[in-house]
């Protein structure tokens, strides 16, 4: 009778071990999939935010450069961007050399570049997410992206 007890216990331990290994494998596989999807969602949301900001920059540029004979002193617009995308914070940088907005998220680390076409030069700078203003001042002759 003692052999039967060992056989039952051994069968139970083997079944439990195999089940644990299978569940662990599924969790690891699903975790990688979720991580990849999180990066894709973050990238997509950063692209949307970047396109919205680029559209506002180009609008200010059109007003500033289409004044004709009249001199536009100051043009400004305010844009409320989300503080987080896909649950993570991000930062926006303006790269005047390549005429691009560079949006970088923290976790996961995703970088998105959005082209901006302007006739007025861009001012180099960097801002956190949230309320952003795009300003053209005739004294500077540049478009500036600033916080608030």
TIKELO-875903 format. One record per residue: residue number from 1; z, x, y of N, C-alpha, C in turn. Coordinates in Angstrom, 1 decimal. Layout:
REM TIKELO-875903
REC;NUM;Z;X;Y;Z;X;Y;Z;X;Y
...
END
This chain:
REM TIKELO-875903
REC;1;0.0;0.8;-1.2;0.0;0.0;0.0;0.0;0.8;1.3
REC;2;0.5;2.1;1.2;0.6;2.9;2.4;-0.8;3.3;2.9
REC;3;-1.8;3.4;1.9;-3.1;3.8;2.3;-3.8;2.7;3.1
REC;4;-3.5;1.5;2.8;-4.1;0.3;3.5;-3.6;0.3;5.0
REC;5;-2.3;0.6;5.1;-1.7;0.6;6.5;-2.4;1.7;7.3
REC;6;-2.6;2.9;6.7;-3.2;4.0;7.4;-4.7;3.6;7.8
REC;7;-5.4;3.0;6.9;-6.8;2.6;7.1;-6.9;1.6;8.2
REC;8;-6.0;0.7;8.3;-6.0;-0.3;9.4;-5.7;0.3;10.7
REC;9;-4.7;1.2;10.7;-4.4;1.9;12.0;-5.5;2.8;12.4
REC;10;-6.1;3.5;11.5;-7.2;4.4;11.8;-8.4;3.6;12.4
REC;11;-8.7;2.5;11.7;-9.8;1.7;12.2;-9.5;1.1;13.6
REC;12;-8.3;0.7;13.9;-7.9;0.2;15.2;-8.1;1.3;16.3
REC;13;-7.6;2.5;16.0;-7.7;3.7;16.9;-9.1;4.0;17.1
REC;14;-10.0;4.1;16.1;-11.4;4.4;16.3;-12.1;3.4;17.1
REC;15;-11.8;2.1;16.8;-12.5;1.0;17.6;-12.1;1.1;19.1
REC;16;-10.8;1.3;19.3;-10.3;1.4;20.7;-10.9;2.7;21.4
REC;17;-11.0;3.8;20.7;-11.6;5.0;21.3;-13.1;4.8;21.6
REC;18;-13.8;4.2;20.7;-15.3;4.0;21.0;-15.5;3.0;22.1
REC;19;-14.7;2.0;22.2;-14.7;1.0;23.3;-14.4;1.6;24.6
REC;20;-13.4;2.5;24.6;-13.1;3.2;25.9;-14.2;4.1;26.3
REC;21;-14.8;4.8;25.4;-15.9;5.7;25.8;-17.1;4.9;26.3
REC;22;-17.4;3.8;25.7;-18.5;3.0;26.1;-18.3;2.4;27.5
REC;23;-17.1;1.9;27.7;-16.8;1.3;29.0;-16.8;2.4;30.1
REC;24;-16.3;3.6;29.8;-16.3;4.7;30.8;-17.8;5.1;31.1
REC;25;-18.6;5.1;30.1;-20.0;5.4;30.4;-20.7;4.4;31.3
REC;26;-20.4;3.1;31.0;-21.0;2.0;31.9;-20.4;2.2;33.3
REC;27;-19.2;2.5;33.5;-18.6;2.6;34.8;-19.2;3.8;35.6
REC;28;-19.4;4.9;34.9;-20.0;6.1;35.5;-21.5;5.7;35.9
REC;29;-22.2;5.1;35.1;-23.6;4.7;35.4;-23.7;3.7;36.5
REC;30;-22.8;2.8;36.5;-22.8;1.8;37.6;-22.4;2.4;38.9
REC;31;-21.4;3.3;38.8;-21.0;4.0;40.1;-22.1;4.7;40.8
REC;32;-22.9;5.4;40.0;-24.0;6.1;40.6;-25.0;5.2;41.2
REC;33;-25.3;4.0;40.6;-26.2;3.0;41.1;-25.7;2.5;42.4
REC;34;-24.4;2.1;42.4;-23.8;1.6;43.6;-23.8;2.6;44.8
REC;35;-23.6;3.9;44.5;-23.6;4.9;45.5;-25.1;5.0;46.1
REC;36;-26.1;5.0;45.3;-27.4;5.0;45.7;-27.8;3.8;46.6
REC;37;-27.4;2.7;46.2;-27.6;1.4;46.9;-26.9;1.5;48.3
REC;38;-25.7;2.0;48.3;-25.0;2.1;49.6;-25.7;3.0;50.6
REC;39;-26.3;4.1;50.1;-27.1;5.0;50.9;-28.3;4.3;51.5
REC;40;-29.0;3.5;50.6;-30.2;2.8;51.0;-29.9;1.7;52.1
REC;41;-28.8;1.0;51.9;-28.4;0.0;52.9;-28.0;0.7;54.2
REC;42;-27.3;1.8;54.1;-26.9;2.5;55.3;-28.2;3.0;56.1
REC;43;-29.1;3.5;55.4;-30.4;4.0;56.0;-31.1;2.8;56.6
REC;44;-31.2;1.7;56.0;-31.9;0.6;56.5;-31.3;0.1;57.8
REC;45;-29.9;0.0;57.8;-29.2;-0.5;58.9;-29.3;0.5;60.1
REC;46;-29.3;1.8;59.8;-29.5;2.7;60.9;-30.9;2.6;61.5
REC;47;-31.9;2.4;60.7;-33.2;2.2;61.2;-33.3;1.0;62.1
REC;48;-32.7;-0.1;61.7;-32.7;-1.3;62.6;-32.0;-1.0;63.9
REC;49;-30.8;-0.4;63.9;-30.1;0.0;65.1;-30.9;0.9;66.0
REC;50;-31.5;1.9;65.3;-32.4;2.9;66.1;-33.6;2.2;66.7
REC;51;-34.2;1.3;66.0;-35.4;0.5;66.6;-35.0;-0.3;67.8
REC;52;-33.8;-1.0;67.7;-33.3;-1.8;68.8;-33.1;-0.9;70.0
REC;53;-32.4;0.3;69.8;-32.2;1.2;71.0;-33.5;1.7;71.5
REC;54;-34.4;2.1;70.6;-35.7;2.7;71.1;-36.4;1.6;71.9
REC;55;-36.4;0.4;71.5;-37.1;-0.7;72.3;-36.5;-0.8;73.7
REC;56;-35.1;-0.7;73.8;-34.5;-0.8;75.1;-34.8;0.4;76.0
REC;57;-34.9;1.6;75.4;-35.2;2.8;76.1;-36.7;2.6;76.6
REC;58;-37.6;2.2;75.8;-39.0;2.0;76.2;-39.1;0.9;77.3
REC;59;-38.3;-0.1;77.2;-38.3;-1.2;78.3;-37.9;-0.6;79.6
REC;60;-36.8;0.2;79.6;-36.4;0.8;80.9;-37.4;1.8;81.4
REC;61;-38.1;2.5;80.5;-39.1;3.4;80.9;-40.3;2.7;81.5
REC;62;-40.7;1.5;80.9;-41.8;0.8;81.5;-41.5;0.3;82.9
REC;63;-40.3;-0.2;83.1;-39.9;-0.7;84.5;-39.9;0.5;85.4
REC;64;-39.3;1.6;85.0;-39.2;2.8;85.9;-40.5;3.4;86.3
REC;65;-41.5;3.4;85.3;-42.8;4.0;85.6;-43.8;3.1;86.1
REC;66;-43.6;1.8;86.1;-44.6;0.8;86.6;-44.3;0.2;87.9
REC;67;-43.6;1.0;88.7;-43.2;0.5;90.0;-44.3;0.5;91.1
REC;68;-45.4;1.2;90.8;-46.5;1.2;91.7;-46.2;2.1;92.9
REC;69;-46.4;1.6;94.1;-46.1;2.3;95.3;-44.6;2.3;95.6
REC;70;-43.9;1.3;95.1;-42.5;1.2;95.4;-41.7;2.1;94.5
REC;71;-40.7;2.7;95.0;-39.9;3.6;94.3;-38.7;2.9;93.7
REC;72;-38.6;3.0;92.4;-37.4;2.3;91.7;-36.3;3.3;91.7
REC;73;-35.2;2.9;92.3;-34.0;3.8;92.4;-33.3;3.9;91.1
REC;74;-32.9;2.8;90.6;-32.1;2.8;89.4;-32.5;1.6;88.5
REC;75;-32.6;1.8;87.2;-32.8;0.8;86.2;-31.8;1.0;85.1
REC;76;-31.2;-0.1;84.7;-30.2;0.1;83.7;-30.2;-1.1;82.7
REC;77;-29.9;-0.9;81.5;-29.7;-2.0;80.5;-28.5;-1.6;79.6
REC;78;-27.9;-2.7;79.2;-26.7;-2.5;78.3;-27.0;-3.1;77.0
REC;79;-26.6;-2.4;75.9;-26.9;-2.9;74.6;-25.7;-2.8;73.7
REC;80;-25.3;-3.9;73.1;-24.2;-3.9;72.2;-24.7;-3.6;70.7
REC;81;-24.4;-2.4;70.2;-24.7;-2.0;68.9;-23.5;-2.2;68.0
REC;82;-23.7;-2.4;66.7;-22.5;-2.5;65.8;-21.7;-1.2;65.8
REC;83;-20.4;-1.3;65.7;-19.6;-0.1;65.6;-19.7;0.6;64.2
REC;84;-20.1;-0.2;63.2;-20.2;0.3;61.9;-21.5;-0.2;61.2
REC;85;-22.1;0.6;60.4;-23.2;0.1;59.5;-22.9;0.3;58.1
REC;86;-23.0;-0.7;57.3;-22.7;-0.6;55.8;-21.2;0.0;55.6
REC;87;-20.3;-0.4;56.6;-18.9;0.0;56.4;-18.6;1.4;56.9
REC;88;-19.6;2.1;57.5;-19.3;3.5;58.0;-19.7;3.7;59.4
REC;89;-19.0;4.6;60.1;-19.3;4.9;61.5;-20.5;5.8;61.6
REC;90;-21.1;5.8;62.8;-22.3;6.6;63.0;-22.4;7.1;64.4
REC;91;-23.2;8.1;64.6;-23.4;8.7;66.0;-24.9;8.7;66.3
REC;92;-25.2;8.5;67.6;-26.6;8.5;68.0;-26.8;9.7;68.9
REC;93;-27.8;10.5;68.6;-28.2;11.7;69.5;-29.6;11.5;70.0
REC;94;-29.8;11.9;71.2;-31.2;11.9;71.8;-31.7;13.3;71.8
REC;95;-32.9;13.5;71.2;-33.5;14.8;71.1;-34.8;14.7;72.0
REC;96;-34.7;15.2;73.2;-35.9;15.1;74.1;-37.0;16.0;73.7
REC;97;-36.8;17.1;73.0;-37.8;18.0;72.5;-38.8;17.3;71.6
REC;98;-38.3;16.5;70.7;-39.2;15.8;69.8;-39.3;14.3;70.1
REC;99;-38.7;13.8;71.2;-38.7;12.4;71.6;-38.3;11.5;70.5
REC;100;-37.1;11.9;70.0;-36.5;11.1;68.9;-35.1;10.7;69.1
REC;101;-34.7;9.6;68.5;-33.3;9.3;68.4;-32.9;9.7;67.0
REC;102;-31.7;10.3;66.9;-31.2;10.8;65.6;-29.9;10.0;65.4
REC;103;-29.9;9.2;64.3;-28.7;8.5;64.0;-28.1;9.0;62.7
REC;104;-26.8;9.4;62.7;-26.2;10.0;61.6;-24.9;9.2;61.2
REC;105;-24.9;8.8;59.9;-23.7;8.1;59.5;-22.7;9.1;58.9
REC;106;-21.4;8.7;58.7;-20.4;9.7;58.2;-20.3;9.7;56.7
REC;107;-20.1;8.5;56.1;-19.9;8.4;54.7;-20.6;7.2;54.1
REC;108;-21.7;7.3;53.5;-22.4;8.5;53.1;-23.1;9.1;54.2
REC;109;-23.4;10.4;54.1;-24.1;11.2;55.1;-25.6;10.8;55.0
REC;110;-26.0;10.0;56.0;-27.4;9.6;56.1;-27.9;9.9;57.5
REC;111;-29.1;10.5;57.6;-29.7;10.8;58.9;-31.0;10.0;59.0
REC;112;-31.2;9.3;60.1;-32.5;8.6;60.4;-33.0;9.1;61.7
REC;113;-34.3;9.3;61.8;-35.0;9.7;63.0;-35.9;8.6;63.5
REC;114;-35.8;8.2;64.7;-36.7;7.1;65.3;-37.4;7.7;66.5
REC;115;-38.7;7.6;66.5;-39.6;8.1;67.6;-39.4;7.2;68.8
REC;116;-39.4;7.8;69.9;-39.3;7.0;71.2;-40.5;7.5;72.1
REC;117;-41.3;6.6;72.6;-42.4;7.0;73.4;-42.1;6.6;74.9
REC;118;-42.0;7.6;75.7;-41.6;7.3;77.1;-42.5;8.2;78.0
REC;119;-42.7;7.7;79.2;-43.5;8.6;80.2;-42.5;9.3;81.1
REC;120;-41.3;8.8;81.2;-40.2;9.4;81.9;-39.4;10.3;80.9
REC;121;-39.1;11.6;81.3;-38.4;12.4;80.3;-37.0;11.9;79.9
REC;122;-36.6;12.2;78.7;-35.3;11.8;78.1;-34.3;12.9;78.4
REC;123;-33.1;12.4;78.7;-31.9;13.3;78.9;-31.3;13.5;77.5
REC;124;-31.0;14.8;77.2;-30.4;15.1;75.9;-28.9;14.6;76.0
REC;125;-28.5;14.1;74.8;-27.1;13.6;74.8;-26.8;13.0;73.5
REC;126;-25.5;12.6;73.3;-25.0;12.0;72.1;-23.9;11.0;72.4
REC;127;-23.9;9.9;71.7;-23.0;8.8;71.9;-22.5;8.3;70.6
REC;128;-21.3;7.7;70.6;-20.8;7.0;69.4;-21.4;5.6;69.4
REC;129;-21.2;4.9;68.3;-21.7;3.6;68.1;-20.9;2.6;69.1
REC;130;-21.4;1.5;69.3;-20.8;0.5;70.1;-21.6;0.1;71.3
REC;131;-21.0;-0.1;72.5;-21.8;-0.5;73.6;-22.5;0.8;74.2
REC;132;-23.8;0.6;74.5;-24.6;1.8;74.9;-25.4;1.3;76.2
REC;133;-25.4;2.2;77.2;-26.3;1.9;78.3;-27.4;2.8;78.4
REC;134;-28.6;2.3;78.8;-29.8;3.2;79.0;-30.0;3.1;80.5
REC;135;-30.1;4.2;81.2;-30.2;4.2;82.6;-31.3;5.2;83.1
REC;136;-32.0;4.7;84.1;-32.9;5.6;84.8;-32.5;5.7;86.2
REC;137;-32.3;6.9;86.7;-31.9;7.1;88.1;-32.9;8.0;88.7
REC;138;-33.5;7.5;89.8;-34.5;8.3;90.5;-34.1;9.7;90.9
REC;139;-32.8;9.9;91.2;-32.3;11.2;91.6;-32.5;12.2;90.5
REC;140;-32.2;11.8;89.3;-32.3;12.7;88.1;-33.8;12.7;87.6
REC;141;-34.4;11.5;87.6;-35.8;11.4;87.1;-35.8;11.4;85.6
REC;142;-34.7;11.1;85.0;-34.7;11.1;83.5;-34.0;9.8;83.0
REC;143;-34.3;9.5;81.7;-33.7;8.3;81.1;-32.5;8.9;80.3
REC;144;-31.3;8.2;80.5;-30.1;8.7;79.9;-29.5;7.6;79.0
REC;145;-29.1;8.0;77.9;-28.3;7.1;77.0;-26.9;7.5;77.0
REC;146;-26.0;6.5;77.4;-24.6;6.9;77.5;-23.8;5.8;76.9
REC;147;-22.5;6.1;76.6;-21.6;5.1;76.0;-21.1;4.2;77.1
REC;148;-21.0;2.9;76.8;-20.5;1.9;77.7;-21.4;1.4;78.6
END
